[in-house]
Amino acid sequence: MLSELFADGKFVITSEVAPPKGTDVAELLESAELLWPRVDAINITDQQSSVMRLGSLIVAKLLADRGMEPVFQLTCRDRNRIALQSDLLSAWTAGVKNVLCLTGDHVALGDFPDAKPVFDLDSVTLLEAARGLNCGQDLAGNELQGACEFCLGAVVTPEADPVELQIIKMEKKARAGAVFFQTQAVYDLDAFAAFMDRVRPLGVPVMAGIILLKSPGMARFMNRNVAGVRVPDALIDEMTQAEDRVATSIRIAGRLARGARELCQGVHIMPIGWEAHVPAVLDEAGL
Amino acid sequence: MLVTERKPIDELMGFLGEEKRVFLLGCDGCAAASGTGGEAELAQLTQELKDHGVAVVGRKVVEFLCQKALIRAALRPMEDEVDAADSVVVCTCGVGIQAAATVLDRPVHPACDTISLGGIRGEWQGEERCQECGQCFLDYTAGICPLTACAKQLVNGPCGGAKDGRCEVDPETSRCAWDVIYERLRAQGRLGLLRTDTVLRKDHAKMRPPAALRGTRRWAIDMREDTGEAR
């Protein structure tokens, strides 16, 4: 369980896999096996970008069955409070111990823009519901026959503007039961250091998010289109001038992870297809 | 018609906190017909507030509170009274409360929950929309409705999807509602409102109009009072 690692003062390393659109999990399991020897846990994304895929719960169970430590990502986009709580009970019963509670992207961003966006609960009330299940009660106060003992996490965007509003919600999430935070991608360590100075008093472990830059075009695309991501020009230049883009990408991600070690309590690496390069990133970071 | 119900006085007193001087705004349209926003109801609320130690420094029933131009015109001769109040308590539907909050640019508290559009739509020209949720959140959100202005209907703060203050769903035309809420509260020096321990949870059961209301003339104007059936 991630909370035990934080309690031991370990610098926690996680990465993630994305379930396929379909039932063939061979490639996904290959990626997970490749990551597992080097990370403390593996997140499974919940139909990221609102694209309909295999569910994160069953994939979390597949990883748990193979002796890996999954972090079940759960969003409020597709399920009302009955389904969310039921899936949490299912997850605990399936041996899944870590849950990352998110609002989720809007359905308009995915391949079913005509779907009903649920958002019955939000990330704060989902955390409250999950914490209740840990205490043996559902959200309505009904007693459970068998409780959960989840380690609950949440997300925060350090580069959001206004960041104060993000921090206010982060505080709400911590009060609602989040015992660790993963961040949106961090590319500017000075800005991240300033963010950490503001949130350190909360006393909740923070894991810096790191997305591997694949090309200068990807960096510019994210700057234009991805909320809360800001790649500084210097990094875009570094990628532009790179003779070997993969090596440069690994060097940048490794540098960020090494820097994060001085500032927070862990890193969460989002490889987006470059799972095979994660070990090299960790080598570069000395992790 | 927008059918509204007065919030319990205790809930309203919770909104007021330390505020001891308020201005009351009513609406002579749907709210007056609902029995929540006419002169008689404002007089009654004045007494209830007085009983709880809150002074009403002025009150006005505006013809249609959903019309911002009418609010401006009605309150122009009453500027001193509005300025003398710590806040404004608005007795009308979610649209009127939002319109008042936009016009007045000062703390505005909802005195009513909006239950139903009732089939006939009041007319308004602004961008304020009301979901008829039956549990008006506008006190916590600076008079900007998080159910109609936020694509994800988030009531406890923003998601991580806004970029440069624009909503991820429609960045070309939509600002992030929480960005607007934040700016308004900051300008009013009321950011502390977001920092409270209160966690809001939507109660969809309140979206079903109360059964007690259904057999009334307020619910259906063409209902026979003797049999309770539609004419």
Interface residues (C-beta under 8 A of the other chain):
Chain A: C76 R77 T103 G104 D105 H106 A108 L109 P117 F119 D120 L121 D122 S123 V124 T125 E128 V155 V156 T157 A160 D161 P162 E164 L165 Q166 I168 K169 E171 K172 R175 A176 Q184 N225 V226 A227 G228
Chain B: A151 K152 Q153 L154 V155 N156 G157 P158 C159 G160 G161 A162 K163 D164 G165 E168 V169 D170 W178 D179 Y182 L191 L194 R195 D197 V199 R201 K202 H204
